[in-house]
Amino acid sequence: MIHAVIMAGGIGSRFWPRSRRTSPKQFLSIVGQNTLIQATVARLQGIIPVENIHVVTNERYVETTRSQLPAVPSENILAEPVSRNTAPCITYAAFHIHRKDPDATMVVLPADHVIADVSRFHETLKVGIAKSAEEQSLVTIGIEPTYPATGYGYIQFDPEDRDPKGNLSALFVRTFAEKPNLETAERFLDSGDFLWNSGMFIWRTDSILSAVQQHIPDVYDSFAWMDGAEENLDKLSESFSSCPGISIDYGVMERADKVYVVPGSFDWSDVGDWKAVYDLSEKGKEGNAIEGQAIVHDASRCLISAQDRLVAVVGLNDIVVVDTEDALLVCHKNATQRIKNVVDYLYTQRLDDYV
Amino acid sequence: MIHAVIMAGGIGSRFWPRSRRTSPKQFLSIVGQNTLIQATVARLQGIIPVENIHVVTNERYVETTRSQLPAVPSENILAEPVSRNTAPCITYAAFHIHRKDPDATMVVLPADHVIADVSRFHETLKVGIAKSAEEQSLVTIGIEPTYPATGYGYIQFDPEDRDPKGNLSALFVRTFAEKPNLETAERFLDSGDFLWNSGMFIWRTDSILSAVQQHIPDVYDSFAWMDGAEENLDKLSESFSSCPGISIDYGVMERADKVYVVPGSFDWSDVGDWKAVYDLSEKGKEGNAIEGQAIVHDASRCLISAQDRLVAVVGLNDIVVVDTEDALLVCHKNATQRIKNVVDYLYTQRLDDYV
């Protein structure tokens, strides 16, 4: 059967002051009505039954996850005692699902991305699922790049594999590339055989488990006890604390032989900062994206997120105003990456109430 | 005796959202600890006894005035049933004081200006008070212009009257000029015989009353009943409602013969908008003026007035952020004059709670 594993452990600080330790990005409705994780689950409707949807998140977010995803069986919400990057998270989920369904195929999805065209997304998943049936094959979803992004990793595929008729197909992966500088990103874009690395994966649980065993045996060994055994929270937290923190890309995908990428041609964003939220938002006149009660006078291309108060913006362009009960952010749209520094500063100043 | 009349009827909307109908500019401490009207009274210490200080304000501000100025005798707080510009206000106060003290000299001061050098201010007043002793002479205080301001009216004096030794003296006034355009303002500045019109006046009550009678008789007639009579609130509100709204500059000063100006060389500001507040504020590093709890990251020359919440400003220069319980303003420092439009809009939208 097809299962989904939604990775929801992030504690993104780039959406301060809306996002806090208690309510990170994936649990906020910063784009549309649903929260990002609710949208991620809704997006699977018609392709993966909800009883097969799993969420891996940090212990402290289990309650929030349950309340936001009432349809997801509560036993499918897996708690990480500590966060240890994607490889341990995926290995844990793979053992958990494999135990219930030895014939399982799992689709791994980040909880906090935005995808516009659901039917195209489904087509892409189906092609990936079909490919993942091949013995030992590991499939990732790539995104056709639309500009020379420096904020994403890239995946280079074998152009020979492109279907001459242009049909969607899984392409053999040559290399994974780290986030490039602009010059390199432009070369990637021009070459035509690079895709953005979306962090979405498809594989059979037996395929990924044997790949983990082969390429990152210490990660495998940390969770090996789960093979056929009952749940055991003490052993589980021992597994995570003993396990090295390593990403599945670095630990497995860059080393395995049979790695394929399906080029997704749907609109996709990892919603990395408030600027990305502005880009995804509906704009009114003067290109202002306004949530809540706001008055703009001689202001354009602003993102305004008001809550309980009236916000007036006068004589300013390209700024972000995010108002919350106890904290307010006013930021230039091109400086939203620096909000992390503010959060870091709040920690150093022991202003923890605000983070 | 010397009396002071502080005009405090204004409902300035240029300091929204801090200033509201219920708390206009003169009752706010937007510069320093004292409110502007408290500073205006404190500034007279040593030159005018507090029992001779009078305040004319709108009925709705009488209570606020009493509570902010406990030392001023409560019977010296004169209420205007309706606001009718400066001529009726001054005529009312002149009759009121003249009745108590037929030999009175009155110093008329706006409640919402900032003056840095108090001793120079006192010298200026003394020269003006001396000049006002001359029969029928009307004295105004001018300010030596420091730049070609287009936001102030100007007073042209007779350069012949300048004391060759540079001693402070009262100079004969040739003309009053409306707020000029930049070109004209530069000409005024270069000419050397123009001063800013500060709206401060000094005259004997009998001098101003006869001047009002001569030049704006209908204003005089509206209040003539007060001559020797007891207070009478009904007659008073009849006086104001029947009286035309006209300024003392236009009604009297531009028409009278014996008008003099004393060039004040003290630092003065009418604190016209938030930009003026920034200019008057103490700046920290990067030239930011911060009140309350704020974090600035890669931001310079900003005015931040926080109240109960944390304000973070990132990647922005020359902006004004004013945070209040129910409304927030984010404005470019060069657009602060346009805040009036926001307040007007709030009225048209019936959002009266915010004004």
Interface residues (C-beta under 8 A of the other chain):
Chain A: W16 P17 I295 H297 D298 A306 R309 L310 V311 A312 V313 V314 G315 L316 I319 V321 D323 E325 D326 A327 L328 L329 V330 C331 H332 N334 A335 T336 R338 I339 N341 V342 Y345 L346 L351 Y354
Chain B: W16 P17 I295 H297 D298 A306 R309 L310 V311 A312 V313 V314 G315 L316 I319 V321 D323 E325 D326 A327 L328 L329 V330 C331 H332 N334 A335 T336 R338 I339 N341 V342 Y345 L346 L351 Y354
